[in-house]
Amino acid sequence: MDNKRHSTRVNADFEAYIAVDEVVTPVSTRNLSLKGALLYGCEDCVAGAGCELHLPLSPGIRIVVNGEIVRVKGNYAAMSFKEMDELSFTFLHRLVTLNAEHPEEVDEELLRVFEKF
């Protein structure tokens, strides 16, 4: 089966929090990319719901991303990232690059996005 993903995903087991309709739920990330995340612990998540993911990296440093739950299966939810501030993007980019099997591909993916403009 062909992998239709166009973004590098890295295995990442981080404790995080997801806010959906003002309800905050602790979750764990299973994998991350620059475009989304697979989350565990989302038994109340519903596909199509808007959400905000908070991924603490260290005291005072966190990645905050707004997005949408695009798929739910059991306790797993796939989140598509829609918006984040520059600092969160910088931390996310670094995190994915440092954990990628082929880190050079992460920057190549970014270049392809900007070529479309």
N, C-alpha and C positions, 0 to 999 in steps of 0.2 A: 504494500500500500504506500502510495506517495504521501510525503508529508507536505501539506498545503500551507504550512506556516512560513511566513517570510521574515520572521524575527527569531533571533537566537534566544532560546530558553535555557535557563540554568537551574539546576537543583538548588533550592534554597529553603531551609527549614528555619523560619524566623517566627517568633511570636509577634502577633500584630493585632489590630483592632479594626473592625469594620462598622461603620455607622450607616444604617438604613432607616430612613424615616425617624430620626432621632433616637433609635434604639442602637446602643453600642454593644457589640458582641466580640469577645476574644476569639481569634482564629489563629491558625498557623499557615504560613505560606508553604507550598510544596514546590512550586517553581515560579520563576519571575522572568519577564522580558521587559523591553522598553515599552511594550504595548499592552501588557496585561499580566495577570497572575492567576495561579490555581490556588484556591484557599480551602483549608479543611476546618470544619467546625461551623459550617453555615447551614445548620439544619433548618433555620427559618428564612433563608434567602430565597427569593423568587426571581426567576428570569425576567429581565426587563426593568428591574428596580434600579433606580439611581442609588449610588453609594459613595462613601468616602473611606479610603483605606489609610490607616495610620501605621507605619512601620518604624518603630523606634530602633535606632542603630546604637545609640549610646545616650547617656544623660544629656538632654538638651538638643540632641540631633535626631531628627526623624524625617522620613519620607512621607509626604501627604499627597494623595492622589484622588481626584474625583473620577468616577467612572460609572460603569453599568454592569450589573450581573447579566451575563449573556447565556449562561448554561448552568444548570444545577443537576447533580446526580448524587443522591444520598446526602452525605455530609460534605460533599465537595461542591464548590462553586467556581466557575471561571469568570473572572472579572476583566473587562476591557477598559483600559485607561483612556480617559478623554481629556483630562486637564490636570496640570500640576505647575507649581511655580518653578522658577529657574533653579533654585537651590535643591529642591527635591529631585528635579531632573538630573542635576549634576551628581548627586549621591546615587541615584538609581543607575545612571550610566556607568559610573565607576564600579558599583556592586556587580552589575552584569558583566562588564568587561573583565574584572578580576577573576570571576568564576567561570567564564566561558572557555570551552575547549579550544576554540579558535577566536581569540579576542579581536583579531584584525577584522573579522566579519561584522562585528558590532558597529564599528565606524563605517564600514562599507554600506550597511543597512541605512544608516543615517544619511549618507551621501545620496543614496537612491531616493529617499524621501524628498530631499531638497532639490534634486534634479527635476522633479515634477512641477516645481513652481516656476 
